[in-house]
Amino acid sequence: MNLSTMLLISLSISTLLIIISFWLPQFYPDTEKLSPYECGFDPLGTARLPFSLRFFLVAILFLLFDLEIALLLPLPWATNLNNPTETMILTTTILLLLTMGLVYEWLQGGLEWAE
């Protein structure tokens, strides 16, 4: 296969998928689809209801451990360096700090959803 054939096939598949995506959705929205949705709160009623800050604590903890994955992602390639001991020490330090923070939050009751 040459390049023009590959481009033609790719273009035709993309066009077909775009056309199908316009035909498949349901065009009869119900009240649930038309109502606004904000963070799991009931959109009907007053906007001045107090809510727990634990929701934000869980979100921040999720982001923290998500960043941990981003920091540890290059680890398999870094072990092929000339001095992999330094890489392993830094990785262990990051994991130890995150584990200590998680244990601290756990002991303080920050992960308990209900009081």
MARBA-964617 format. One record per residue (C-alpha): y, z, x. Coordinates in Angstrom, 2 decimals. Each point is the difference from the previous one (the first is absolute). Last residue first. Example, Ala and Ser with C-alpha at 12.3 -4.5 7.8 and 13.67 -1.06 7.14 Angstrom:
SITE         Y         Z         X
SITE     -1.06      7.14     13.67
SITE     -3.44      0.66     -1.37
! end
This chain:
SITE         Y         Z         X
SITE     11.95     61.28    -18.56
SITE     -1.59     -3.35     -0.67
SITE      0.18     -2.78      2.61
SITE     -1.14      2.07      2.95
SITE      0.76     -2.01      3.14
SITE      2.96      2.12      1.04
SITE     -2.04      3.18     -0.22
SITE      1.28      1.41      3.32
SITE     -3.54     -0.17      1.41
SITE     -0.34     -3.70     -0.90
SITE      3.42     -0.88      1.38
SITE     -0.84      1.75      3.28
SITE     -3.44     -1.67      0.17
SITE      1.63     -3.41     -0.52
SITE      2.59      0.67      2.68
SITE     -2.70      1.13      2.45
SITE     -2.01     -3.14     -0.75
SITE      3.04     -2.21      0.58
SITE      0.77      1.68      3.31
SITE     -3.64     -0.22      1.13
SITE     -0.25     -3.68     -0.96
SITE      3.14     -0.86      1.96
SITE     -1.14      2.04      3.02
SITE     -3.48     -1.56     -0.08
SITE      1.57     -3.45      0.04
SITE      2.26      0.93      2.93
SITE     -2.94      1.41      1.97
SITE     -2.17     -3.04     -0.82
SITE      2.68     -2.38      1.20
SITE      0.49      1.96      3.22
SITE     -3.74     -0.08      0.66
SITE     -0.11     -3.78     -0.55
SITE      1.57     -0.64      3.44
SITE     -0.45     -3.67      0.94
SITE      0.29     -1.11     -3.61
SITE     -2.98     -0.89     -2.19
SITE      0.45      3.17     -2.08
SITE      3.33     -1.38     -1.18
SITE     -1.67     -2.78     -1.96
SITE     -2.05      2.41     -2.11
SITE      3.05      2.28     -0.46
SITE      2.42     -2.62     -1.35
SITE     -0.46      1.27     -3.61
SITE      0.55      3.68      0.77
SITE      3.75      0.00     -0.59
SITE     -0.27     -2.09     -3.16
SITE     -2.78      2.25     -1.31
SITE      2.17      3.04      0.63
SITE      2.80     -1.71     -1.89
SITE     -2.20      0.12     -3.11
SITE     -0.59      3.68      0.68
SITE      3.73      0.66     -0.12
SITE      0.56     -2.27     -2.98
SITE     -2.68      1.84     -2.00
SITE      1.50      3.33      1.00
SITE      3.40     -1.20     -1.21
SITE     -1.45     -1.08     -3.36
SITE     -1.85      3.32     -0.40
SITE      3.21      1.88      0.69
SITE      1.90     -2.22     -2.44
SITE     -2.37      0.86     -2.84
SITE      0.15      3.63      1.06
SITE      3.68     -0.07     -0.93
SITE     -0.98      0.83     -3.56
SITE      1.97     -1.41     -2.86
SITE      2.95      1.18     -2.04
SITE      0.82     -2.08     -3.08
SITE      3.51     -1.44     -0.01
SITE     -0.90     -3.57     -1.00
SITE     -0.52      0.92     -3.63
SITE     -2.61     -1.68     -2.12
SITE     -1.98     -3.22      0.23
SITE     -0.76     -1.29      3.48
SITE     -2.83      2.52      0.43
SITE     -0.22      0.68      3.72
SITE     -2.65     -1.72      2.11
SITE      2.37     -1.00      2.79
SITE      2.30     -2.11     -2.15
SITE     -1.41     -2.45     -2.51
SITE      2.23     -1.93     -2.37
SITE     -1.49     -1.07     -3.35
SITE     -0.66     -3.71     -0.61
SITE     -3.57      0.03      1.27
SITE     -0.93      3.00     -2.12
SITE      1.70     -1.49     -3.07
SITE     -2.15     -3.13      0.09
SITE      0.56     -3.23      1.91
SITE     -1.43     -3.18     -1.53
SITE      0.17     -2.65      2.72
SITE     -3.21      1.06      1.73
SITE     -0.17     -1.35      3.50
SITE     -2.41     -2.86      0.77
SITE      2.16     -3.10     -0.32
SITE      2.61      0.71      2.70
SITE     -2.62      1.19      2.49
SITE     -2.04     -3.15     -0.67
SITE      2.93     -2.23      1.04
SITE      0.55      1.98      3.20
SITE     -3.72     -0.09      0.82
SITE     -0.15     -3.77     -0.47
SITE      3.07     -0.52      2.18
SITE     -1.49      2.14      2.77
SITE     -3.33     -1.83     -0.20
SITE      1.75     -3.38      0.11
SITE      2.21      0.97      2.93
SITE     -2.91      1.36      2.00
SITE     -2.10     -3.11     -0.65
SITE      2.88     -2.30      0.96
SITE      0.74      2.01      3.15
SITE     -3.65     -0.12      1.05
SITE     -0.14     -3.76     -0.64
SITE      3.20     -0.52      2.00
SITE     -1.36      2.02      2.92
SITE     -3.21     -1.94      0.44
SITE     -3.40      0.84     -1.29
! end
